[in-house]
């Protein structure tokens, strides 16, 4: 792959999914997430009840704030003085408002880090489309915004994930750790969507790299948080199906690692810590859930390295030695193609 010369940027944008922070936020948040989809009101009300058990607060925004604080410190420590902005797809601060503020501040060209390592409509194209709409709404003042490449196989991401998995295994009783199974989870998507992107292949690569680093030989990629019409095929098996299968063959313990989520998110907390943990108890399975990478030092350093790939080391324009990636697929392309991850429902 030909190395690209560094590009001049004057800001960083961290772009995430967003989440409610109090009870009054929950229904407007859910309505924003499901806008344009025929989701019955009773379904939204049922999901809102899940949030009620946590006073309506998702951990997503708090974890974004922590990550941004750590990233600012990391950039400063390496001589990078670019301001870091924050926008969300589905809750405040909305990306539209952030792009408008960036324009008011005179930002001309920004580099955006999306809090998903993978390529799919939901984790890539949806963010690109949101940026495009925000820029169109702001008009000619809007900065150019370029997305940082997919980072599912970056060595520092793998390092951070492996640390979280090891910590979870260490919480199991010592005599039972060796026989315990490892299940990686990611958000399920429709099979038709998966056919238009590299989501499955990238997840398999990331899981294999993390399992080798831990190391654990017995692991499985499974999926969670399925939604949509029951008749529509989605990626599987589900984490619930997997736990039932391993319990049936006498497995005593399982570590579940949400490798599809880099920040603590309500779907991780509800689906895994609440529903899957309850299922494990019914099956008499020992259960530990690995943490998300959040502001792990290796993950924060990875973001800085990805920024340096595009602006030059230390913000000086001096090219980095190489674009780092593990496995056989190599680093993803710096820029998404015009039709990457397209999906029509």
C-alpha positions as CSV (number, residue, x, y, z in Angstrom):
1,X,0.0,0.0,0.0
2,X,1.4,3.4,-0.9
3,X,2.0,5.7,2.0
4,X,0.1,9.0,1.8
5,X,1.8,12.3,2.8
6,X,0.5,13.9,6.0
7,X,-2.5,16.2,5.6
8,X,-2.9,19.5,7.5
9,X,-5.7,19.4,10.1
10,X,-6.7,22.0,12.7
11,X,-9.0,19.9,14.9
12,X,-10.0,16.4,16.1
13,X,-13.6,15.3,16.3
14,X,-14.6,12.3,18.5
15,X,-17.8,10.9,17.2
16,X,-19.9,8.4,19.1
17,X,-23.4,7.0,19.5
18,X,-24.6,8.9,22.5
19,X,-26.9,8.0,25.3
20,X,-29.5,9.5,27.7
21,X,-28.2,10.9,31.0
22,X,-31.5,11.1,33.0
23,X,-35.0,9.7,32.9
24,X,-36.5,12.5,30.9
25,X,-34.0,11.9,28.1
26,X,-34.8,8.2,27.5
27,X,-37.9,8.4,25.3
28,X,-36.6,11.3,23.1
29,X,-33.3,9.4,22.7
30,X,-35.0,6.1,21.7
31,X,-37.3,8.0,19.3
32,X,-34.2,9.6,17.7
33,X,-32.4,6.2,17.4
34,X,-35.5,4.6,15.7
35,X,-36.5,7.6,13.5
36,X,-37.6,6.4,10.1
37,X,-38.2,2.8,11.3
38,X,-41.6,1.4,12.0
39,X,-41.0,0.6,15.7
40,X,-44.2,0.1,17.7
41,X,-44.6,2.4,20.6
42,X,-45.0,-0.5,23.0
43,X,-41.6,-1.7,21.9
44,X,-40.0,1.6,22.8
45,X,-41.9,1.7,26.1
46,X,-40.5,-1.8,26.9
47,X,-36.9,-0.6,26.2
48,X,-37.5,2.6,28.2
49,X,-38.3,0.3,31.2
50,X,-34.9,-1.2,31.0
51,X,-33.4,2.3,31.3
52,X,-35.7,3.0,34.3
53,X,-33.8,0.4,36.3
54,X,-30.7,2.6,36.0
55,X,-32.5,6.0,36.6
56,X,-32.5,6.6,32.9
57,X,-28.8,6.9,32.6
58,X,-26.5,5.3,30.0
59,X,-22.8,5.1,30.8
60,X,-22.0,6.1,27.2
61,X,-21.6,9.9,27.6
62,X,-19.6,9.7,30.8
63,X,-17.2,7.3,29.2
64,X,-16.8,9.6,26.2
65,X,-15.9,12.5,28.5
66,X,-13.3,10.3,30.2
67,X,-11.8,9.2,26.9
68,X,-11.7,12.8,25.6
69,X,-9.9,13.9,28.7
70,X,-7.3,11.1,28.4
71,X,-6.9,11.8,24.7
72,X,-6.2,15.5,25.3
73,X,-3.5,14.6,27.8
74,X,-2.0,12.1,25.4
75,X,-1.9,14.5,22.5
76,X,-0.4,17.3,24.6
77,X,2.3,14.9,25.9
78,X,3.3,14.1,22.3
79,X,3.3,17.7,21.1
80,X,0.0,17.7,19.3
81,X,-1.9,20.9,20.1
82,X,-5.1,20.3,18.1
83,X,-8.4,20.9,19.9
84,X,-10.6,17.9,20.5
85,X,-14.4,18.3,19.8
86,X,-17.1,15.8,20.7
87,X,-20.3,14.9,18.8
88,X,-22.9,12.1,19.0
89,X,-25.3,10.6,16.5
90,X,-28.3,10.3,18.8
91,X,-28.0,12.5,21.8
92,X,-26.4,15.7,23.0
93,X,-23.9,17.0,22.0
94,X,-25.4,16.2,18.5
95,X,-22.9,16.1,15.7
96,X,-24.9,18.8,13.9
97,X,-24.4,21.2,16.8
98,X,-20.7,20.3,17.1
99,X,-20.0,20.9,13.4
100,X,-21.7,24.2,13.6
101,X,-19.6,25.2,16.7
102,X,-16.4,24.0,14.9
103,X,-17.3,26.3,12.0
104,X,-17.9,29.2,14.4
105,X,-14.4,28.5,15.8
106,X,-12.8,28.7,12.4
107,X,-12.0,25.1,12.0
108,X,-11.2,24.4,8.3
109,X,-10.3,20.6,8.3
110,X,-11.0,18.1,11.0
111,X,-10.0,14.5,11.5
112,X,-12.8,12.3,13.0
113,X,-12.3,9.3,15.3
114,X,-15.4,7.1,15.4
115,X,-15.9,4.9,18.5
116,X,-16.3,1.7,16.5
117,X,-13.4,-0.2,15.1
118,X,-15.4,-2.0,12.4
119,X,-16.8,-1.5,8.9
120,X,-20.6,-1.8,8.5
121,X,-23.5,0.5,7.8
122,X,-24.2,0.9,11.5
123,X,-20.6,1.5,12.5
124,X,-19.2,3.4,9.5
125,X,-21.6,4.6,6.8
126,X,-24.2,5.8,9.2
127,X,-21.5,8.1,10.8
128,X,-20.3,9.3,7.4
129,X,-23.9,10.1,6.4
130,X,-24.5,12.0,9.6
131,X,-21.3,14.1,9.0
132,X,-22.4,14.9,5.5
133,X,-25.9,16.0,6.7
134,X,-24.4,18.1,9.4
135,X,-22.0,19.8,6.9
136,X,-24.8,20.4,4.5
137,X,-26.9,22.1,7.3
138,X,-24.0,24.3,8.3
139,X,-23.3,25.3,4.7
140,X,-20.2,26.8,3.2
141,X,-18.7,27.5,6.6
142,X,-18.6,23.8,7.5
143,X,-15.1,22.3,7.8
144,X,-14.0,19.3,5.7
145,X,-14.2,16.2,7.9
146,X,-12.1,13.1,7.2
147,X,-12.6,9.8,9.0
148,X,-9.8,7.8,10.6
149,X,-9.4,4.3,9.3
150,X,-10.9,1.2,10.8
151,X,-8.7,0.0,13.7
152,X,-10.0,-3.4,14.6
153,X,-6.5,-5.0,14.1
154,X,-4.4,-2.2,15.4
155,X,-1.8,-3.7,17.9
156,X,-2.7,-1.2,20.7
157,X,-6.5,-2.0,20.4
158,X,-5.6,-5.7,20.6
159,X,-3.4,-5.0,23.6
160,X,-6.2,-3.1,25.5
161,X,-8.8,-5.8,24.7
162,X,-6.4,-8.6,25.8
163,X,-5.8,-6.8,29.1
164,X,-9.5,-6.6,29.8
165,X,-10.0,-10.2,29.0
166,X,-7.1,-11.3,31.3
167,X,-8.6,-9.2,34.1
168,X,-11.9,-11.1,33.7
169,X,-10.3,-14.5,33.8
170,X,-8.4,-13.5,36.9
171,X,-11.7,-13.0,38.7
172,X,-12.6,-16.6,38.2
173,X,-11.6,-19.1,40.8
174,X,-8.0,-20.1,40.1
175,X,-8.6,-23.9,39.8
176,X,-11.3,-23.3,37.1
177,X,-9.6,-20.7,34.9
178,X,-7.9,-23.1,32.5
179,X,-11.1,-24.9,31.5
180,X,-13.2,-21.7,31.2
181,X,-14.5,-20.7,27.8
182,X,-14.1,-17.2,26.1
183,X,-17.1,-15.7,24.2
184,X,-16.6,-12.5,22.3
185,X,-19.8,-10.5,21.7
186,X,-20.6,-7.9,19.1
187,X,-23.9,-6.2,18.1
188,X,-25.8,-8.3,15.6
189,X,-26.7,-6.8,12.3
190,X,-29.0,-8.1,9.5
191,X,-27.4,-10.7,7.3
192,X,-28.2,-8.5,4.3
193,X,-26.2,-5.6,5.8
194,X,-23.3,-8.0,6.7
195,X,-23.1,-9.1,3.0
196,X,-22.3,-5.5,2.0
197,X,-19.3,-5.0,4.3
198,X,-16.4,-6.6,6.1
199,X,-17.9,-6.6,9.6
200,X,-17.9,-10.3,10.2
201,X,-14.4,-10.9,8.8
202,X,-13.0,-8.0,10.8
203,X,-14.6,-9.2,14.0
204,X,-13.2,-12.7,13.5
205,X,-9.8,-11.3,12.9
206,X,-10.0,-9.1,16.1
207,X,-11.2,-12.1,18.2
208,X,-8.4,-14.3,16.9
209,X,-5.8,-11.7,17.6
210,X,-7.1,-11.0,21.2
211,X,-7.4,-14.8,22.0
212,X,-3.9,-15.4,20.8
213,X,-2.6,-12.5,23.0
214,X,-4.4,-13.6,26.2
215,X,-3.8,-16.6,25.3
216,X,-6.9,-18.7,25.0
217,X,-7.5,-21.5,22.5
218,X,-11.2,-22.1,23.1
219,X,-13.2,-19.0,22.0
220,X,-16.3,-18.2,20.0
221,X,-17.6,-15.0,18.4
222,X,-21.3,-14.6,19.2
223,X,-23.8,-11.7,18.9
224,X,-26.1,-9.7,21.1
225,X,-28.7,-6.9,21.0
226,X,-30.6,-8.2,18.0
227,X,-33.6,-6.1,17.0
228,X,-35.8,-5.8,13.9
229,X,-38.4,-8.1,12.4
230,X,-38.3,-11.7,13.7
231,X,-38.5,-13.0,10.1
232,X,-35.4,-11.1,9.0
233,X,-32.1,-13.1,9.3
234,X,-29.5,-11.5,11.6
235,X,-26.0,-12.6,12.4
236,X,-25.7,-15.4,15.0
237,X,-25.4,-17.4,17.1
238,X,-26.6,-15.2,19.9
239,X,-24.8,-15.1,23.2
240,X,-27.8,-16.8,24.9
241,X,-27.7,-19.7,22.4
242,X,-23.9,-20.1,23.0
243,X,-24.3,-20.2,26.8
244,X,-26.9,-22.8,26.5
245,X,-24.7,-24.9,24.2
246,X,-21.6,-24.8,26.4
247,X,-23.6,-25.5,29.5
248,X,-25.1,-28.6,27.8
249,X,-21.6,-30.1,27.3
250,X,-20.5,-29.5,30.9
251,X,-18.6,-26.2,30.7
252,X,-18.4,-24.6,34.1
253,X,-17.3,-21.1,33.5
254,X,-17.4,-18.5,30.7
255,X,-15.8,-15.1,30.2
256,X,-17.9,-12.8,27.9
257,X,-15.9,-10.0,26.2
258,X,-17.9,-7.3,24.4
259,X,-15.3,-6.8,21.7
260,X,-17.8,-5.0,19.4
261,X,-18.1,-2.1,21.9
262,X,-15.1,0.1,22.8
263,X,-17.0,2.2,25.4
264,X,-19.3,1.1,28.1
265,X,-22.8,1.3,26.6
266,X,-26.3,0.6,27.9
267,X,-26.7,-2.4,25.6
268,X,-23.6,-3.9,27.2
269,X,-24.8,-3.3,30.7
270,X,-28.4,-4.5,30.1
271,X,-27.8,-7.4,27.7
272,X,-24.7,-8.8,29.4
273,X,-24.7,-7.7,33.0
274,X,-28.4,-8.2,33.5
275,X,-29.9,-10.7,31.0
276,X,-26.9,-12.9,30.2
277,X,-25.7,-12.9,33.7
278,X,-29.2,-14.1,34.9
279,X,-29.1,-16.8,32.2
280,X,-25.7,-18.0,33.4
281,X,-27.0,-18.2,36.9
282,X,-29.9,-20.4,35.8
283,X,-27.5,-22.6,33.9
284,X,-25.2,-22.7,36.9
285,X,-22.4,-21.3,34.8
286,X,-19.6,-19.2,36.4
287,X,-19.8,-15.9,34.6
288,X,-17.4,-12.9,34.3
289,X,-17.8,-10.0,31.9
290,X,-14.7,-8.3,30.5
291,X,-14.7,-4.6,30.6
292,X,-14.7,-2.4,27.5
293,X,-11.5,-0.7,26.6
294,X,-12.7,2.9,27.4
295,X,-9.7,5.0,28.3
296,X,-7.2,2.2,28.6
297,X,-3.8,3.7,28.1
298,X,-3.0,1.5,25.1
299,X,-6.3,2.5,23.4
300,X,-5.7,6.2,24.0
301,X,-2.2,5.8,22.6
302,X,-3.7,4.0,19.5
303,X,-6.0,7.0,18.8
304,X,-2.9,9.3,19.0
305,X,-1.0,7.0,16.6
306,X,-3.9,7.0,14.2
307,X,-4.0,10.8,14.3
308,X,-0.2,10.9,13.7
309,X,-0.6,8.7,10.6
310,X,-2.6,11.5,9.0
311,X,-0.9,14.7,10.4
312,X,2.6,13.5,10.8
313,X,4.4,12.6,14.0
314,X,4.0,15.1,16.8
315,X,2.0,17.3,14.5
316,X,5.1,18.4,12.7
317,X,4.3,16.8,9.3
318,X,7.1,14.3,9.7
319,X,5.7,11.0,8.4
320,X,5.3,8.1,10.7
321,X,7.4,5.0,10.0
322,X,4.4,2.7,9.1
323,X,0.7,2.2,9.5
324,X,0.5,-0.4,12.2
325,X,-1.8,-3.5,12.0
326,X,-1.7,-7.1,13.0
327,X,-2.8,-10.2,11.1
328,X,-2.8,-10.9,7.4
329,X,-5.3,-8.2,6.2
330,X,-3.1,-5.3,7.0
331,X,-4.2,-1.7,7.8
332,X,-7.6,-0.5,6.4
333,X,-7.6,2.2,3.8
334,X,-7.3,5.7,5.1
335,X,-10.4,6.9,3.3
336,X,-13.7,5.2,2.8
337,X,-14.9,4.8,-0.8
338,X,-18.1,6.5,-1.9
339,X,-20.1,3.3,-1.6
340,X,-18.5,1.7,1.4
341,X,-20.8,-0.1,3.8
342,X,-24.0,1.0,1.8
343,X,-27.1,-0.7,2.9
344,X,-30.7,-0.2,1.9
345,X,-33.3,-1.7,4.2
